[in-house]
């Protein structure tokens, strides 16, 4: 499956690409996702936790992050599996940054191969799922950029800017917690969004 999406985040393209290059930080913007320390081959061990009420489904795998600060583009490549009915995923996300009226426009092209129990779910609501994930990702990305870009008045950071910088430092610390502390992605929330989209299309066609 291939999906094309775009979203805006705060900050200039030069600032945003630096954040994209920080694998652990950028992974923290996706609910339920976390990565460990960089391996010798350049990859990162990672996991994605999806919650269905009290039950959790954990995907474990690896992530490779390539960010080019010169071309303002990059690629995220990951693969993971869960011990549930052959659930496996392989995802590649190519992105390119360009200046927008208010910040940076992130243009993405993603390809996903889902097998096992995930295959039917992807066919039913793959586009909605991708949109929902990127929406949450963009919100967290922008929140981080706002917190790390203190307002400057007469060359001196304001108290509000200092407070936001402190909030950003706290957010970074939370992002580097152990994988078991990562807030899981809500499976029920995504399923509800997919159902709403399906019924919305049916209603619009009547």
N, C-alpha and C positions, 0 to 999 in steps of 0.2 A: 504494500500500500504506500502511496505517496501523498503527502499533504503539503500545501503551501499556505503559510500564514505570515502575518506581520503584526507587530505591536510596537508601541512607543514606550520609552523609559526616559527618566530624567538624566541629565548629564550629556556632555558632548561625546561624539564617537570616540575620540582619543581617551576619554575617561572610561567609557563603557567597555572598550576592548581590554583594558587593563583588568577590569573585574572579571570579564569572561575568561581571561588567562589564569585566574585563580580558581583551580578546579574545586577545591573544598568549599570555597565561598559560594561559587555559582551553583554547586549542587544543593546547598542549603536553601536555595530559593524555591526548590521543588518540594512540596509537602511529601514527607515519607522517605525522601532520598538522603543518603549520606555516603561519604567516601572516606577511606582511610588514607594512610601515608603513601606517597609515591613509591612505586617499585623501581627496581633497577632498569626494567625495560621501558619505563615511561608511563605505564598504565597505573590505574588506581583501583584497589578493591572497593566495591561498592555494594549497596543494597537498597531496595525499595520495599517499604512496608505498607501494605494496604489493609485497612481495617474494615471488618464487617461486624459492627457491634463489638462484642467482647472477643471475637475471633480475629486473628491476624494472619495474613498471607505474606510471607517474606521471600522476595526475589534476591538472590545473591549472584554477583557476577563481577565484571570489570568495566572500567571506563577509560577511554583515551581522549584527551583534550588537546586540540591543536588550535592555537590562536595566533594570527599574524597581525602584529601591531602596525605594519606598514600598509597592508592592503585593507585593514579593518574588516577582516573576515576570518572565519575559522570553521572547525568541524568538531562535533562531539560524537563519538562512536561508543556504543555500549552493548553489552549482551548479559543476560541474566536468566536464571531459571529458578523455579520453585518446585518442591517435591509434591506436586498436586496434579495428577492427570496429565503429565507431560507438559506443564505450562512453561513455555520458553519464549523469550523475546530477544530480538536483535534490532537495534535502532541506530540510525545515523541521522544527525541533524547538522545540515550546512547552514551557516548564517552569514549575513553581510550587513554592515552598519552604514548608515548614511544620516547626515544631519537633517533634522526635522524642525518644524516651526518652534516646537517647545521640547527640545531634547534630542533624542536619537531614535530613528526608525530602525527596527530590527526586522529584516526580511529573512524568513526561514523556509527551507525545503527539507522535509523529513521523510525518511523511508523506514517503514517498520515491517518486520516479519514476525508474526505471532503464531505460535503453534499450540496444540493441545487445547485445554479448556479456554484459552484466550482467543482462539481463532474465531469462534462464533460471536463472541463479545465484540471483537474488532469489526466484523462485518456488519453488525447491528448498529454500533454507535462509534466507530473509529474516529470519524471526523469530529463529532461532538466531544469525545474524550480528549482528543488533541487540543481542541479549542479551550476546553476547561482547564487543562494542565498549563497551557501557555498563558492563560489569563491569570492564574494564580502565580505563575513564575514571574510575569511582568509586574504584578503588584508588589511582590516581595523585592524584586530587583529595584524598582523605583523607590521604594521605601528606604532601601539601603543607600541609594545614591543621594536622596534628600538628606539623610542623616550624616553622610560623610562630606557634604559640601556646605560648610558653615557660611553663614552670611558674613560679609566683610564690610565694615563701615569705617572709612578713613584709615584703612590699612590694619584695623584691629578687629579680630573675630568677636562677634557679639556673644552675649551670654547664652542666647538661644542657640547660636551656632555651636558653642562649646557643649551645650547640653545634648544637641543632636549627635555630635561627634562621640560623646560618652555613650549614648544609646547605641551607636554603630559598633563601638568596641564591645559592648555587652552582647550585641547580636552576633558578632564574630565569635565570641567565646562560646555562645550557645551552639553555633553551627559546628564547632569542633568537638562537641561532646561525643561520647561513645555512641555507637550505632543503636544500641537498645533504647537510648533516650530520644531518638528522632521521632517527631510527631508523625504518626501514620497518615497516609492518604486515605480519605474516607471513600470506601467502595460504595456505600449506600448513597452518598451524596452524588457521586458520578453517575450511578445507575439512575437516580431520580432525574438528573439533568438529561440523560439520554432518553428516558421515557417521555419527558416533557417535550423534547424536540420531536420525537416520533409522532406524538399525538397532535402537536402543533402543525406539523406538515399535513397530517390527515385532515385536520379541521380546516386548514387553508384551502384544501382542494375540494371542499364540498360547497 
